[in-house]
Structure formats: C-alpha cells, structure tokens
Amino acid sequence: MADETHDNARGVSDDTSHYTPADMSDRIALVFVKFLRFIADTFFAKRYGHRAIVLETVAAVPGMVGGLLQHLRSLRQMEDDQGWIRELLEEADNERMHLMTFIKIAQPNMFERVVVMLTQAIFYNFYFFLYLFSSKTAHRVVGYFEEEAVISYTRYLDEIDAGHQDNVEAPAIAIEYWNLAPDARLRDVVIAVRADEAGHRDRNHGFADSLKRGVQPVGAV
C-alpha cells in the first residue's frame, strides 16, 4: 500500500509514495505506466515544460472517460453515484488547467502539438476500452501514472532550484486558478500542480481498492 502523508498546506500528499502491486492487474498497470515513462524520458529528457504538456494531455483523459462511463452506468442502473462522477470530471478539468498553464510556459511548436493530438487520440481509445472492461485496472493505471507525475514535477523543482531551469513568472491563468501571489514564479506553479497530482494519485488508488472490494467509490466532492 502507498505510504500516504498529508503534511502540506493544501492538505494533499505530495510525497513520492508508491502503491505496491497486489495482483496481476496491478502489475500490468504498473508495467504499462513504466513503459509510458520510458517513452517520455527518451523523447523529452529534461525538457520538463514540454514533457508536462504531453503528460497533462494524457492525464486529462481518464477523468472524462471515467465520468462518462460512470454517468451511463448510473442511468442504466438508476442509482446514485455518490459524487463519484463529479469528482472524476473535476479531476479531468483540473488536468486540463495544468495543460493550459504549461502551454503558456513552454510554448510548444507545431511538431509537439501534432504529437499531443496523436497521443491523445491513441490514449483516449485505449483508456475507453480499458475502463469499459476493467474500471479497477483503469483507475490503477491512473494511480501509477500520477505517481510518475509527482516524481517528474519533483525533479522539475530540483532543476529549478539548481538553476538549470529558469524560474520564470507564473502565467496569469495559473495565478488566478490556484490563487497564487501576484508575483508568483514557475516554482510556485510546479508545487501547486504537484500537489494536485498527488491528490489524484491517492484518490485513484483508493478508487481501485474500492472496486477490488466490490464497493462503489464515494466521491470527495
């Protein structure tokens, strides 16, 4: 199980804890995410701003797919979702805001925009069918994906602190969304994003655990 801590001001874990796979489904999810991490490391290396754009393009898909399919399930079974759908959709919107923020920071070129579109098209279809056949595995994939996101943003912070990445001004969209100080910098944005990702990590691992027990997850909103 993940070693969850809740010691930051936002009340969300931002450590680099790891959920130990408990069965074959978990191991498949972890291997798949590690494969995606290998591709990201090979393609982007330490270009963390551009890595974040592709990462957030993918990360914004699961919540929307899960929300859609749980919405349809709720209609079919004529039962309340207990806030689960809303949380999934809010997760998707939160990831979309991450993307909008890093687009302002990294300014992707046309090639990178094409990569984003292709990545999204492939991942959406893959995740849709994964969720359709095994929502538990799908949420575990997201949990592991967010683990990697927390690690990536922690390394991004290290690069900023070491002076290897410019600590530029935070874009207005980030200052407004996270209610940051008017003079906030990139470092403040990365800390806020990392806290969001840690929260998504813990919630999705929790969703997967609930589904494993045969219990419908309850949303936090």
C-alpha positions as CSV (number, residue, x, y, z in Angstrom):
1,M,0.0,0.0,0.0
2,A,1.1,3.6,-0.6
3,D,2.6,5.4,2.4
4,E,0.3,8.4,2.3
5,T,1.3,11.6,4.2
6,H,-0.8,14.8,4.5
7,D,1.7,17.4,5.6
8,N,1.4,20.3,3.2
9,A,-0.7,23.4,3.5
10,R,-3.2,22.2,0.9
11,G,-3.9,19.0,2.9
12,V,-2.8,16.8,0.0
13,S,0.0,14.4,-0.1
14,D,2.9,15.5,-2.3
15,D,5.4,12.8,-1.3
16,T,6.7,10.2,-3.8
17,S,4.9,7.2,-2.2
18,H,4.3,4.1,-4.2
19,Y,1.5,1.6,-4.2
20,T,2.9,-1.9,-4.2
21,P,1.1,-4.1,-6.8
22,A,-1.1,-6.7,-5.1
23,D,-2.2,-8.8,-8.1
24,M,-1.7,-9.4,-11.8
25,S,-4.0,-6.5,-12.8
26,D,-1.9,-4.1,-10.7
27,R,1.4,-5.4,-12.2
28,I,0.1,-5.0,-15.7
29,A,-1.0,-1.4,-14.9
30,L,2.5,-0.6,-13.4
31,V,4.4,-2.1,-16.4
32,F,2.2,-0.2,-18.8
33,V,2.9,3.1,-17.0
34,K,6.6,2.4,-16.7
35,F,6.6,1.8,-20.5
36,L,5.0,5.3,-21.0
37,R,7.6,6.7,-18.6
38,F,10.4,5.2,-20.7
39,I,9.0,6.8,-23.9
40,A,8.7,10.2,-22.1
41,D,12.2,10.0,-20.8
42,T,13.6,9.1,-24.2
43,F,11.7,11.8,-26.1
44,F,11.8,14.7,-23.7
45,A,14.8,14.1,-21.4
46,K,15.0,17.2,-19.1
47,R,12.7,19.4,-21.2
48,Y,10.2,19.4,-18.3
49,G,7.9,22.1,-19.6
50,H,7.3,20.3,-22.9
51,R,7.1,16.9,-21.0
52,A,4.4,18.4,-18.9
53,I,2.3,19.4,-21.9
54,V,2.2,15.9,-23.2
55,L,1.8,14.4,-19.7
56,E,-1.2,16.7,-19.0
57,T,-2.8,15.9,-22.4
58,V,-2.9,12.3,-21.4
59,A,-3.8,12.9,-17.7
60,A,-6.9,14.9,-18.7
61,V,-8.4,11.9,-20.5
62,P,-9.1,9.4,-17.7
63,G,-11.4,11.6,-15.6
64,M,-13.6,12.5,-18.6
65,V,-13.7,8.9,-19.8
66,G,-14.5,7.5,-16.3
67,G,-17.1,10.2,-15.7
68,L,-18.8,9.5,-18.9
69,L,-19.0,5.7,-18.4
70,Q,-20.0,6.0,-14.7
71,H,-22.7,8.5,-15.8
72,L,-24.1,6.0,-18.2
73,R,-23.9,3.2,-15.6
74,S,-25.8,5.4,-13.1
75,L,-28.5,6.0,-15.7
76,R,-28.7,2.3,-16.6
77,Q,-28.9,1.1,-13.0
78,M,-31.0,4.0,-11.8
79,E,-28.8,4.5,-8.8
80,D,-27.0,7.5,-7.3
81,D,-23.2,7.7,-8.0
82,Q,-22.5,9.3,-4.5
83,G,-20.4,12.1,-6.0
84,W,-18.0,9.9,-7.9
85,I,-18.9,11.3,-11.4
86,R,-18.4,14.9,-10.3
87,E,-15.0,14.1,-8.8
88,L,-13.9,12.4,-12.0
89,L,-15.0,15.3,-14.1
90,E,-13.4,17.8,-11.8
91,E,-10.2,15.8,-12.0
92,A,-10.3,16.0,-15.8
93,D,-10.8,19.7,-15.7
94,N,-8.0,20.2,-13.2
95,E,-5.6,18.3,-15.5
96,R,-6.9,20.5,-18.4
97,M,-5.9,23.6,-16.4
98,H,-2.4,22.1,-15.9
99,L,-2.2,21.8,-19.7
100,M,-3.4,25.3,-20.3
101,T,-0.8,26.6,-17.8
102,F,2.2,24.8,-19.3
103,I,1.2,25.8,-22.8
104,K,1.8,29.4,-21.7
105,I,5.1,28.4,-20.1
106,A,6.7,26.1,-22.7
107,Q,5.1,27.4,-25.9
108,P,5.0,24.1,-27.9
109,N,5.9,24.2,-31.5
110,M,3.8,22.7,-34.3
111,F,5.5,19.3,-34.2
112,E,4.8,19.0,-30.5
113,R,1.2,20.0,-31.0
114,V,0.9,17.2,-33.5
115,V,2.4,14.8,-31.0
116,V,-0.1,15.9,-28.5
117,M,-3.0,15.3,-30.8
118,L,-1.8,11.8,-31.8
119,T,-1.1,10.9,-28.2
120,Q,-4.5,12.0,-27.1
121,A,-6.3,10.1,-29.9
122,I,-4.4,6.9,-29.1
123,F,-4.7,7.1,-25.4
124,Y,-8.4,8.0,-25.4
125,N,-9.4,5.0,-27.3
126,F,-7.1,2.7,-25.3
127,Y,-8.4,4.0,-22.0
128,F,-12.0,4.0,-23.0
129,F,-11.9,0.2,-23.7
130,L,-9.8,-0.5,-20.6
131,Y,-12.3,1.3,-18.4
132,L,-15.2,-0.4,-20.1
133,F,-13.7,-3.9,-19.4
134,S,-11.9,-3.2,-16.1
135,S,-12.5,0.1,-14.3
136,K,-10.4,-1.2,-11.4
137,T,-7.3,-1.6,-13.6
138,A,-8.1,1.7,-15.3
139,H,-8.0,3.6,-12.0
140,R,-4.8,1.7,-11.0
141,V,-3.2,2.9,-14.2
142,V,-4.1,6.5,-13.3
143,G,-2.8,6.0,-9.8
144,Y,0.6,4.8,-11.1
145,F,0.6,7.5,-13.8
146,E,0.1,10.1,-11.2
147,E,2.9,8.6,-9.1
148,E,5.2,9.2,-12.1
149,A,3.8,12.7,-12.5
150,V,4.7,13.5,-8.9
151,I,8.2,12.2,-9.5
152,S,8.6,14.3,-12.7
153,Y,7.4,17.5,-11.0
154,T,9.7,16.9,-8.0
155,R,12.6,16.6,-10.5
156,Y,11.4,19.7,-12.2
157,L,11.5,21.6,-8.9
158,D,15.1,20.3,-8.3
159,E,16.1,21.6,-11.7
160,I,14.6,25.0,-10.9
161,D,16.3,25.1,-7.5
162,A,19.6,24.2,-9.1
163,G,19.3,27.0,-11.6
164,H,19.1,24.6,-14.6
165,Q,15.5,25.8,-15.4
166,D,14.6,29.4,-15.5
167,N,12.2,30.3,-12.6
168,V,10.1,32.5,-14.9
169,E,7.0,34.5,-13.9
170,A,3.9,32.4,-13.4
171,P,1.3,32.9,-16.2
172,A,-1.8,34.8,-15.3
173,I,-4.0,31.7,-15.8
174,A,-2.1,29.9,-13.1
175,I,-2.2,32.8,-10.6
176,E,-5.9,33.0,-11.0
177,Y,-6.6,29.3,-10.9
178,W,-4.5,28.5,-7.8
179,N,-5.0,31.9,-6.2
180,L,-1.2,32.4,-6.1
181,A,0.5,35.6,-5.1
182,P,0.7,38.3,-7.9
183,D,4.5,37.8,-8.0
184,A,4.4,34.0,-8.1
185,R,7.0,32.2,-10.2
186,L,7.2,28.9,-12.0
187,R,8.4,27.2,-8.9
188,D,5.1,28.1,-7.1
189,V,3.1,26.7,-10.1
190,V,5.0,23.4,-10.1
191,I,4.4,23.0,-6.4
192,A,0.7,23.6,-6.9
193,V,0.5,21.2,-9.8
194,R,2.4,18.5,-7.9
195,A,0.0,18.7,-5.0
196,D,-2.9,18.2,-7.4
197,E,-1.2,15.2,-9.0
198,A,-0.5,13.7,-5.6
199,G,-4.2,14.1,-4.7
200,H,-5.3,12.4,-7.9
201,R,-2.8,9.6,-7.3
202,D,-4.2,8.8,-3.8
203,R,-7.8,9.1,-4.9
204,N,-7.4,6.8,-8.0
205,H,-5.5,4.2,-6.0
206,G,-8.4,4.4,-3.5
207,F,-11.0,4.1,-6.3
208,A,-9.2,0.9,-7.5
209,D,-9.1,-0.5,-4.0
210,S,-12.8,0.1,-3.5
211,L,-13.6,-1.6,-6.9
212,K,-11.4,-4.5,-5.9
213,R,-13.5,-5.0,-2.8
214,G,-16.7,-4.8,-4.9
215,V,-17.7,-1.4,-3.3
216,Q,-18.7,1.6,-5.4
217,P,-16.3,4.5,-4.7
218,V,-17.7,7.6,-3.0
219,G,-16.7,11.0,-4.3
220,A,-15.0,13.6,-2.2
221,V,-17.0,16.5,-3.6
